[in-house]
Amino acid sequence: MMSMQMTFYQSCQSTILFDAWETTTCGEYWLSILAVAFMGMARQLIVALRRNFRAAVTQAKRKAAKSMSLTGATAGSADECCSASVSGYFKDGTARPKTWGQWAVTTPSVVAGIDGFLSFVAVSAAFLNMLITMTYNGGLFIGVCVGEALGVVAFDPALVLCGCQQVFAASDGQMAACH
């Protein structure tokens, strides 16, 4: 019977997540550490995408509320608000979304689906990273931590260091929690 490692150890021979991902040489081990670091960065990217998607939904809601108040339209029932007429306007007088992006952030079922999917992927990646750290292999543990840290620096910047980070700095500025 195999016993589970319960203390940190350092070895190039390790089984990561499943039997097929086994390292037997130090080269495979270092490539696995890089893959684990990229997984941490990818998780932070998904968290940033979800945060920015939610910020876009909030902005679209504010814009719609502002246009409704400017046109003098009153909020009606859900059927009134969500059913579109042939003329390109909702029954309350507000314009229908013209692009896929506008449609995605203004249709409640699409918003819920996208938000749920992004949450599923982020939480799944977080649990996979947790299972990797539970191998108690020191190098893999450091790989997960470095990947998560680099992901935060790249995708949740407290201070924008380059133009490519501007996309992710457009959120509300709140620090991301676990998911």
VEXVEX-138864 format. One line per 3 residues: for each residue x, y, z of N, C-alpha, C. Coordinates in nm, 4 decimals, decimal comma. Layout:
<rs>
X:Y:Z:X:Y:Z:X:Y:Z; ...
</rs>
This chain:
<rs>
0,0842:-0,1188:0,0000:0,0000:0,0000:0,0000:0,0882:0,1245:0,0000; 0,0523:0,2208:-0,0896:0,1281:0,3450:-0,0978:0,0854:0,4389:0,0137; 0,1829:0,5076:0,0693:0,1476:0,6083:0,1692:0,1674:0,7463:0,1077
0,0874:0,8401:0,1529:0,0929:0,9757:0,0989:0,1983:1,0562:0,1729; 0,2731:1,1338:0,0973:0,3738:1,2208:0,1552:0,3050:1,3277:0,2393; 0,3490:1,3481:0,3627:0,2849:1,4445:0,4518:0,3782:1,5573:0,4957
0,4976:1,5626:0,4413:0,5904:1,6716:0,4697:0,6498:1,7176:0,3372; 0,6980:1,8402:0,3334:0,7599:1,8897:0,2103:0,8871:1,8111:0,1813; 0,9076:1,7833:0,0549:1,0261:1,7131:0,0100:1,0688:1,7732:-0,1234
1,1903:1,7425:-0,1642:1,2401:1,7908:-0,2919:1,2944:1,6725:-0,3703; 1,2323:1,6465:-0,4844:1,2750:1,5369:-0,5700:1,2288:1,5646:-0,7120; 1,3085:1,5211:-0,8076:1,2693:1,5348:-0,9478:1,1656:1,4314:-0,9876
1,1464:1,3309:-0,9064:1,0480:1,2273:-0,9345:0,9204:1,2600:-0,8590; 0,8147:1,2862:-0,9356:0,6891:1,3259:-0,8735:0,5729:1,2893:-0,9641; 0,4605:1,2613:-0,9032:0,3371:1,2413:-0,9778:0,2496:1,3625:-0,9513
0,2045:1,4277:-1,0602:0,1316:1,5538:-1,0486:-0,0106:1,5337:-1,0991; -0,1077:1,5468:-1,0142:-0,2513:1,5404:-1,0415:-0,3008:1,4022:-1,0847; -0,2338:1,3353:-1,1778:-0,2791:1,2038:-1,2234:-0,1578:1,1225:-1,2680
-0,1759:0,9921:-1,2787:-0,0637:0,9012:-1,3058:0,0095:0,9320:-1,4359; -0,0594:0,9810:-1,5359:0,0042:1,0087:-1,6644:0,1005:1,1270:-1,6569; 0,0826:1,2166:-1,5584:0,1720:1,3321:-1,5440:0,2730:1,2994:-1,4347
0,3705:1,2206:-1,4712:0,4731:1,1779:-1,3772:0,6080:1,2246:-1,4297; 0,6872:1,2807:-1,3414:0,8206:1,3246:-1,3806:0,9222:1,2230:-1,3308; 1,0109:1,1841:-1,4190:1,1157:1,0892:-1,3807:1,2546:1,1500:-1,3952
1,2658:1,2551:-1,4770:1,3950:1,3230:-1,4937:1,3812:1,4669:-1,4458; 1,4940:1,5285:-1,4201:1,4912:1,6678:-1,3741:1,4431:1,7623:-1,4844; 1,4661:1,7291:-1,6098:1,4149:1,8107:-1,7210:1,2633:1,8104:-1,7242
1,2034:1,6934:-1,7093:1,0564:1,6839:-1,7029:1,0032:1,7600:-1,5822; 1,0761:1,7510:-1,4729:1,0348:1,8180:-1,3493:1,0327:1,9698:-1,3678; 1,1381:2,0254:-1,4289:1,1431:2,1701:-1,4502:1,0364:2,2158:-1,5496
1,0097:2,1361:-1,6515:0,9013:2,1690:-1,7447:0,7658:2,1652:-1,6723; 0,7511:2,0735:-1,5804:0,6271:2,0654:-1,5028:0,6123:2,1859:-1,4109; 0,7230:2,2309:-1,3536:0,7174:2,3516:-1,2699:0,6735:2,4710:-1,3545
0,7274:2,4827:-1,4761:0,6853:2,5908:-1,5663:0,5363:2,5776:-1,6018; 0,4910:2,4565:-1,6287:0,3496:2,4349:-1,6620:0,2604:2,4724:-1,5443; 0,3030:2,4391:-1,4242:0,2256:2,4723:-1,3040:0,2231:2,6242:-1,2850
0,3343:2,6908:-1,3107:0,3378:2,8374:-1,2991:0,2436:2,9004:-1,4017; 0,2418:2,8477:-1,5234:0,1495:2,8992:-1,6250:0,0043:2,8739:-1,5859; -0,0215:2,7622:-1,5193:-0,1579:2,7354:-1,4713:-0,2009:2,8411:-1,3692
-0,1095:2,8800:-1,2810:-0,1400:2,9852:-1,1840:-0,1671:3,1181:-1,2520; -0,0862:3,1502:-1,3515:-0,1078:3,2742:-1,4265:-0,2391:3,2693:-1,5030; -0,2702:3,1544:-1,5620:-0,3958:3,1402:-1,6366:-0,5159:3,1570:-1,5438
-0,5061:3,1063:-1,4222:-0,6162:3,1230:-1,3265:-0,6371:3,2712:-1,2945; -0,5296:3,3428:-1,2759:-0,5421:3,4862:-1,2484:-0,5978:3,5603:-1,3695; -0,5653:3,5149:-1,4902:-0,6230:3,5744:-1,6108:-0,7742:3,5539:-1,6135
-0,8193:3,4341:-1,5819:-0,9634:3,4058:-1,5804:-1,0327:3,4903:-1,4744; -0,9711:3,5053:-1,3578:-1,0287:3,5887:-1,2516:-1,0396:3,7335:-1,2998; -0,9358:3,7823:-1,3689:-0,9382:3,9192:-1,4206:-1,0450:3,9352:-1,5287
-1,0583:3,8353:-1,6166:-1,1619:3,8414:-1,7203:-1,3008:3,8449:-1,6575; -1,3225:3,7656:-1,5544:-1,4529:3,7647:-1,4867:-1,4793:3,8998:-1,4203; -1,3781:3,9547:-1,3538:-1,3933:4,0843:-1,2877:-1,4241:4,1937:-1,3905
-1,3543:4,1923:-1,5044:-1,3784:4,2925:-1,6078:-1,5133:4,2725:-1,6750; -1,5564:4,1480:-1,6909:-1,6889:4,1212:-1,7464:-1,7963:4,1778:-1,6541; -1,7800:4,1559:-1,5247:-1,8778:4,2095:-1,4290:-1,8768:4,3632:-1,4292
-1,7584:4,4229:-1,4455:-1,7505:4,5690:-1,4537:-1,8217:4,6186:-1,5799; -1,8084:4,5457:-1,6917:-1,8764:4,5845:-1,8159:-2,0275:4,5724:-1,8008; -2,0737:4,4699:-1,7302:-2,2175:4,4541:-1,7067:-2,2689:4,5702:-1,6222
-2,1968:4,6043:-1,5180:-2,2368:4,7163:-1,4319:-2,2391:4,8464:-1,5105; -2,1398:4,8674:-1,5944:-2,1348:4,9886:-1,6761:-2,2515:4,9922:-1,7747; -2,2838:4,8785:-1,8340:-2,3961:4,8723:-1,9282:-2,5285:4,9002:-1,8565
-2,5431:4,8505:-1,7333:-2,6643:4,8777:-1,6550:-2,6775:5,0269:-1,6264; -2,5651:5,0883:-1,5866:-2,5681:5,2324:-1,5570:-2,6020:5,3132:-1,6822; -2,5431:5,2730:-1,7947:-2,5682:5,3432:-1,9204:-2,7152:5,3295:-1,9609
-2,7699:5,2090:-1,9451:-2,9102:5,1868:-1,9788:-3,0010:5,2663:-1,8864; -2,9680:5,2694:-1,7574:-3,0491:5,3457:-1,6630:-3,0422:5,4947:-1,6940; -2,9247:5,5407:-1,7326:-2,9084:5,6818:-1,7664:-2,9881:5,7159:-1,8924
-2,9845:5,6292:-1,9943:-3,0587:5,6571:-2,1171:-3,2089:5,6507:-2,0918; -3,2509:5,5629:-2,0000:-3,3932:5,5552:-1,9667:-3,4389:5,6826:-1,8970; -3,3534:5,7361:-1,8084:-3,3921:5,8575:-1,7375:-3,3904:5,9784:-1,8309
-3,3018:5,9781:-1,9319:-3,2971:6,0892:-2,0272:-3,4158:6,0880:-2,1228; -3,4644:5,9661:-2,1575:-3,5770:5,9576:-2,2501:-3,7102:5,9679:-2,1778; -3,7063:5,9664:-2,0454:-3,8302:5,9761:-1,9692:-3,9051:5,8454:-1,9614
-3,8417:5,7373:-2,0032:-3,9075:5,6065:-1,9988:-3,9132:5,5566:-1,8558; -4,0146:5,4845:-1,8252:-4,0273:5,4259:-1,6922:-4,0054:5,2773:-1,7040; -3,9526:5,2211:-1,5995:-3,9279:5,0773:-1,5996:-4,0604:5,0051:-1,5854
-4,0829:4,9108:-1,6744:-4,2065:4,8339:-1,6705:-4,1806:4,6938:-1,6230; -4,2638:4,6046:-1,6667:-4,2486:4,4658:-1,6273:-4,1310:4,4037:-1,7008; -4,0930:4,2838:-1,6585:-3,9813:4,2146:-1,7233:-4,0138:4,1862:-1,8691
-4,1390:4,1550:-1,9004:-4,1769:4,1288:-2,0385:-4,1633:4,2543:-2,1233; -4,2007:4,3676:-2,0664:-4,1899:4,4938:-2,1393:-4,0443:4,5285:-2,1676; -3,9606:4,5072:-2,0700:-3,8210:4,5458:-2,0806:-3,7435:4,4532:-2,1744
-3,7746:4,3282:-2,1719:-3,6934:4,2314:-2,2449:-3,7452:4,1956:-2,3827; -3,8684:4,2271:-2,4155:-3,9177:4,1911:-2,5484:-3,8945:4,3068:-2,6437; -3,8363:4,2757:-2,7579:-3,7997:4,3798:-2,8528:-3,9053:4,3910:-2,9620
-3,9244:4,5130:-3,0056:-4,0164:4,5346:-3,1170:-3,9378:4,5307:-3,2466; -4,0075:4,5321:-3,3580:-3,9437:4,5221:-3,4890:-3,8605:4,6459:-3,5201; -3,8936:4,7589:-3,4644:-3,8274:4,8843:-3,4993:-3,6868:4,8976:-3,4424
-3,6385:4,8032:-3,3628:-3,5054:4,8147:-3,3055:-3,5049:4,8790:-3,1692; -3,6197:4,8998:-3,1108:-3,6292:4,9591:-2,9781:-3,7113:4,8683:-2,8885; -3,6788:4,8698:-2,7598:-3,7611:4,7987:-2,6630:-3,8904:4,8767:-2,6428
-3,9898:4,8142:-2,5818:-4,1183:4,8800:-2,5608:-4,1061:5,0040:-2,4734; -4,0039:5,0085:-2,3880:-3,9874:5,1262:-2,3024:-3,9152:5,2407:-2,3731; -3,8759:5,2213:-2,4988:-3,8153:5,3291:-2,5767:-3,6646:5,3253:-2,5845
-3,5989:5,2379:-2,5101:-3,4532:5,2319:-2,5173:-3,4115:5,1487:-2,6375; -3,2957:5,1822:-2,6925:-3,2470:5,1147:-2,8127:-3,1975:4,9747:-2,7804; -3,2203:4,8841:-2,8765:-3,1694:4,7477:-2,8627:-3,0182:4,7491:-2,8820
-2,9463:4,6566:-2,8191:-2,8010:4,6485:-2,8394:-2,7684:4,6182:-2,9852; -2,6643:4,6827:-3,0369:-2,6299:4,6670:-3,1771:-2,5141:4,5700:-3,1993; -2,4301:4,5475:-3,0991:-2,3153:4,4591:-3,1159:-2,3297:4,3374:-3,0254
-2,2487:4,2343:-3,0544:-2,2497:4,1137:-2,9714:-2,2073:4,1468:-2,8295; -2,1087:4,2351:-2,8146:-2,0625:4,2731:-2,6808:-2,1723:4,3393:-2,6006; -2,2462:4,4309:-2,6644:-2,3585:4,4966:-2,5946:-2,4652:4,3943:-2,5595
-2,4925:4,3037:-2,6514:-2,5936:4,2024:-2,6269:-2,5529:4,1119:-2,5113; -2,4227:4,0737:-2,5080:-2,3747:3,9817:-2,4049:-2,3827:4,0414:-2,2655; -2,3633:4,1721:-2,2518:-2,3658:4,2323:-2,1183:-2,5023:4,2881:-2,0805
-2,6016:4,2764:-2,1692:-2,7350:4,3270:-2,1358:-2,8413:4,2186:-2,1326; -2,8112:4,0990:-2,1767:-2,9076:3,9900:-2,1741:-2,8841:3,9082:-2,0472; -2,9815:3,9060:-1,9543:-2,9593:3,8423:-1,8240:-2,9151:3,6961:-1,8315
-2,9739:3,6169:-1,9194:-2,9353:3,4761:-1,9250:-2,7940:3,4596:-1,9782; -2,7522:3,5449:-2,0703:-2,6161:3,5392:-2,1231:-2,5167:3,5839:-2,0158; -2,5519:3,6901:-1,9436:-2,4659:3,7383:-1,8352:-2,4464:3,6276:-1,7315
-2,5557:3,5638:-1,6915:-2,5471:3,4565:-1,5922:-2,4644:3,3396:-1,6451; -2,4823:3,3035:-1,7704:-2,4070:3,1929:-1,8287:-2,2583:3,2211:-1,8365; -2,2210:3,3394:-1,8850:-2,0795:3,3748:-1,8967:-2,0157:3,3858:-1,7589
-2,0842:3,4517:-1,6663:-2,0313:3,4677:-1,5311:-2,0168:3,3312:-1,4634; -2,1141:3,2449:-1,4799:-2,1072:3,1117:-1,4212:-1,9945:3,0291:-1,4803; -1,9775:3,0373:-1,6127:-1,8699:2,9624:-1,6786:-1,7334:3,0110:-1,6314
-1,7132:3,1432:-1,6275:-1,5852:3,1973:-1,5820:-1,5584:3,1606:-1,4365; -1,6631:3,1619:-1,3544:-1,6478:3,1216:-1,2147:-1,6093:2,9742:-1,2051; -1,6755:2,8888:-1,2845:-1,6452:2,7455:-1,2858:-1,4992:2,7209:-1,3213
-1,4515:2,7877:-1,4260:-1,3131:2,7679:-1,4704:-1,2148:2,8182:-1,3642; -1,2425:2,9342:-1,3051:-1,1523:2,9903:-1,2037:-1,1461:2,9021:-1,0796; -1,2603:2,8557:-1,0330:-1,2621:2,7712:-0,9130:-1,1978:2,6359:-0,9424
-1,2239:2,5805:-1,0597:-1,1611:2,4526:-1,0972:-1,0092:2,4663:-1,1004; -0,9601:2,5726:-1,1592:-0,8151:2,5950:-1,1644:-0,7580:2,6148:-1,0247; -0,8319:2,6833:-0,9382:-0,7851:2,7033:-0,8006:-0,7739:2,5702:-0,7272
-0,8728:2,4829:-0,7458:-0,8673:2,3524:-0,6797:-0,7553:2,2653:-0,7373; -0,7319:2,2727:-0,8674:-0,6212:2,1974:-0,9259:-0,4875:2,2467:-0,8704; -0,4730:2,3784:-0,8572:-0,3510:2,4332:-0,7985:-0,3357:2,3882:-0,6536
-0,4470:2,3810:-0,5808:-0,4417:2,3344:-0,4430:-0,3957:2,1879:-0,4382; -0,4483:2,1057:-0,5291:-0,4076:1,9653:-0,5313:-0,2595:1,9503:-0,5663; -0,2098:2,0382:-0,6528:-0,0671:2,0344:-0,6856:0,0155:2,0691:-0,5625
-0,0266:2,1678:-0,4867:0,0487:2,2022:-0,3655:0,0419:2,0894:-0,2629; -0,0662:2,0115:-0,2667:-0,0801:1,9016:-0,1712:0,0066:1,7818:-0,2068; 0,0823:1,7878:-0,3166:0,1819:1,6836:-0,3420:0,2995:1,7010:-0,2462
0,3079:1,8178:-0,1831:0,4140:1,8521:-0,0881:0,5521:1,8529:-0,1525; 0,5574:1,8661:-0,2833:0,6847:1,8796:-0,3523:0,7209:2,0277:-0,3497; 0,8365:2,0596:-0,2947:0,8771:2,1991:-0,2762:0,8826:2,2784:-0,4051
0,9377:2,2205:-0,5096:0,9489:2,2904:-0,6379:0,8130:2,3192:-0,6991; 0,7214:2,2236:-0,6922:0,5864:2,2443:-0,7462:0,5112:2,3490:-0,6647; 0,5290:2,3467:-0,5333:0,4670:2,4464:-0,4466:0,5142:2,5868:-0,4844
0,6439:2,6019:-0,5009:0,6986:2,7322:-0,5396:0,6493:2,7708:-0,6785; 0,6379:2,6741:-0,7695:0,5866:2,7017:-0,9042:0,4441:2,7564:-0,9005; 0,3589:2,6964:-0,8182:0,2210:2,7452:-0,8048:0,2208:2,8873:-0,7487
0,2994:2,9094:-0,6430:0,3032:3,0430:-0,5801:0,3574:3,1494:-0,6749; 0,4639:3,1165:-0,7473:0,5220:3,2117:-0,8429:0,4226:3,2411:-0,9556; 0,3557:3,1385:-1,0059:0,2574:3,1585:-1,1125:0,1415:3,2469:-1,0687
0,0908:3,2213:-0,9491:-0,0185:3,3048:-0,8969:0,0288:3,4492:-0,8778; 0,1494:3,4657:-0,8232:0,2017:3,6008:-0,7999:0,2243:3,6748:-0,9321; 0,2842:3,6079:-1,0300:0,3046:3,6725:-1,1606:0,1709:3,7045:-1,2268
0,0724:3,6174:-1,2077:-0,0608:3,6430:-1,2613:-0,1243:3,7660:-1,2004; -0,1064:3,7839:-1,0699:-0,1607:3,9034:-1,0036:-0,0905:4,0279:-1,0561; 0,0411:4,0230:-1,0683:0,1157:4,1388:-1,1190:0,0726:4,1719:-1,2615
0,0520:4,0686:-1,3434:0,0180:4,0916:-1,4841:-0,1286:4,1288:-1,5038; -0,2200:4,0644:-1,4302:-0,3623:4,0768:-1,4612:-0,4458:4,1483:-1,3551; -0,3871:4,1805:-1,2412:-0,4578:4,2563:-1,1379:-0,3632:4,3644:-1,0864
-0,3190:4,4518:-1,1770:-0,2123:4,5455:-1,1400:-0,2596:4,6550:-1,0449; -0,1847:4,6717:-0,9370:-0,2098:4,7848:-0,8480:-0,1591:4,9122:-0,9144; -0,0554:4,8977:-0,9951:0,0033:5,0082:-1,0695:0,0313:4,9577:-1,2105
-0,0251:5,0242:-1,3103:-0,0080:4,9816:-1,4487:0,1358:5,0086:-1,4912; 0,2061:4,9013:-1,5294:0,3469:4,9124:-1,5674:0,3667:4,9263:-1,7175; 0,2728:4,8731:-1,7969:0,2843:4,8831:-1,9415:0,1442:4,8944:-2,0022
0,1388:4,9291:-2,1295:0,0107:4,9497:-2,1964:-0,0761:4,8257:-2,2025; -0,0133:4,7076:-2,2068:-0,0920:4,5842:-2,2159:-0,1734:4,5590:-2,0891; -0,1332:4,6153:-1,9772:-0,2068:4,5972:-1,8522:-0,3281:4,6894:-1,8431
-0,3362:4,7870:-1,9303:-0,4458:4,8837:-1,9260:-0,5809:4,8143:-1,9369; -0,5886:4,7059:-2,0125:-0,7130:4,6318:-2,0297:-0,7631:4,5801:-1,8966; -0,6719:4,5299:-1,8131:-0,7114:4,4700:-1,6870:-0,7249:4,5728:-1,5758
-0,6676:4,6902:-1,5938:-0,6777:4,7944:-1,4930:-0,8097:4,8682:-1,5013; -0,8947:4,8330:-1,5977:-1,0207:4,9034:-1,6183:-1,1294:4,8600:-1,5213; -1,0983:4,7700:-1,4291:-1,2010:4,7238:-1,3358:-1,2206:4,8259:-1,2258
-1,2930:4,7876:-1,1223:-1,3279:4,8790:-1,0145:-1,2143:4,9040:-0,9167; -1,1013:4,8389:-0,9353:-0,9870:4,8604:-0,8487:-0,9902:4,7764:-0,7228; -1,0920:4,6946:-0,7049:-1,1006:4,6089:-0,5891:-1,0036:4,4939:-0,6041
-0,9408:4,4561:-0,4951:-0,8487:4,3445:-0,4991:-0,9279:4,2144:-0,5122; -0,8832:4,1270:-0,5997:-0,9533:4,0006:-0,6217:-0,9321:3,9078:-0,5028; -1,0403:3,8428:-0,4630:-1,0316:3,7444:-0,3559:-1,0014:3,6084:-0,4170
-1,0440:3,5047:-0,3531:-1,0164:3,3691:-0,4007:-1,0716:3,3490:-0,5415; -1,1919:3,3945:-0,5687:-1,2515:3,3796:-0,7010:-1,3482:3,4872:-0,7226
</rs>
